[in-house]
Amino acid sequence: DKSRYVLEAMDYISKHYNEPDISVGTVAESLNISEGYLSHTFKKETDYTFTSYLTLYRMKKAMTLLKDCRVKVYEVAEQVGYSDTAYFSAQFKKVTGISPSEYQDRSR
């Protein structure tokens, strides 16, 4: 069972994942709790660090967006909160094992 704070943090991510400056700090601040407490509780209850959960969430959204082959990789990167396309591509490859453009090709 997840605590209120973890549920609220997950909800916050689902609404703000497209903002490049989202962090455990910004979320903790919005919930009026300490960053350390949120980090610890989030990891304990989800088995993910806040950052890895956020990355995974963004990648799931990216996969959905990439299924539309008309959309460009840099546009997807921006839509899921990455201002740096190369960094986005590296993260995507780390999570899925293939690059965003390969993923897009396979989705055709």
N, C-alpha and C positions, 0 to 999 in steps of 0.2 A: 504494500500500500504506500502510495507516495504522499508526502507531506504537502500541505497547502503551498509552501514556497516553491517546491520543485514543480508542482503542477502549474503555478503561476509563471514560473520561469519558462516552462515549455510553451505555455500559451503566448508569452511575450515573444519568444523566438518565432512562433508561427505567424505572428503579426508583423514582426520587424526584421525578419531574416534578410530582407533585401537592403537593409541599411548597412553601409560599409563599416560604421563605427560601433556596431553592437558588440558588447563584451560582457564578461561576467560582472565587471564593475558597473556598467550602465544598467544592467538588469537588477543587480543587488540594490542599487540606488533607487530604482523605480519601486522596489518592494520594501524599501526602508530597512534593509538588513545588511550585515557586513558582507563584503566580498568573500572573505575567508569562510564564513558560515555557509554561504550559498555554494561555494566551490565544494566544500566538504560534503554537505548534504546531498548535492546533486550527484556527485560521484558515488556516494554510499547507496543512494536509492536507484540509480539508473545504470550503474557500472560504466558510465561514460564520464569523461571530464566535460565541463561545460563546452569548451572549445570543440572537442571532437563530436559532441552531440550537434552543435551548431553546424559544423562542417558537413556532417552526415545529412542533416535536414536540408541544407542548401543543395547538396549533391542530388538528393531525391527530387527536389524541385527542378534542378537543372536537367535531370534525365527526362522528366516530363516535357520540359520546354524543347529539348533537343530532338524530340520525336517529330517535331514540325521541321522538316528539312529546309523550309524557307528562312528560318531564323539563323542568324550568324552566331558563331561561338562567342564573340565579344559582347553581343547583345545579351546572350544568356548569362554570361559572367556578370554583367551590370545588373541584370534583373534579379540575380540571387545574392547581390551584395559585394561583388568583387570589382574593384576599380582596375586591377591589374589582371589582364587576360592570361598572361603567362603563368602567374601564380594560381589562378583559377584552374587552368589546364593541368598543372602539376598536382593540385589537390584532387581534381577529378580522377586523374590517372591513379593516384594513390588509393582512392576508394574503390574504383571500378576495375582497375587493371588495364584500361584502355583510354586513349585520348578522347576528348569531347567530339572531335571530328570523326574519329573511327566509330564512336558510339552512334553518331548521327548517320553515318553511312550504313551501319548495320540495321538501323531502324527503318530504312527506306523500304 
